[in-house]
């Protein structure tokens, strides 16, 4: 009896894994982020497209402004912003740059979702990491020269590079998880009991 129960649980686990699959973004070659394909078995391209439009409408304050292009059942291009993407406090008492200077960086991004039956591809088309104070624009590429991470910021550039390299995939993976969960129906709909 126990063996049958274990076998049944194993089959349920395998079938639920085969039903859907979500990949994750990562930085490769110091500064590249490749598109990912998420499997949504048994969903048609038009259903995935429709769910993605609904997700954008629920996720963004001004959805008509963030959608920059779309072809029904084919693709959607949209923009977004993550405020205070990275906050860095530097300096110390007696430091030549002063005591505790705060750097705040925002992230601006352009994403594209392509649709096919049973799957969608999510791509980070472009992004900017913007120093809130100075307006300087950075990307991971801006730190890489001749294949090496170089520091133009007195030791803080390398620290920023590694922080950005770690945080950028986290932010877009959060977006992907939210979108994916909405498409496959894992997102709980919040009802306002007014």
Buried (B, 14 or more C-beta within 10 A) or exposed (E): EEEEEEEEEEEEEEEEEEEBEBBEBEBEEBBEBEBBBBBBEEBBBEBBBBBBBEBBEEBBEEBEEBBEEBEEBEBBBBBBEBEEBBEEEBBEEEEEEEEEEEBBBBBBBBBBBBBBBBBBBBBBEEBBBBBBEEEEEBBBEBBBEEEEBEBEBEEBBBEBBEBBBEBBBEBBBEBBBBBBBBBBEEBEEEEEEE
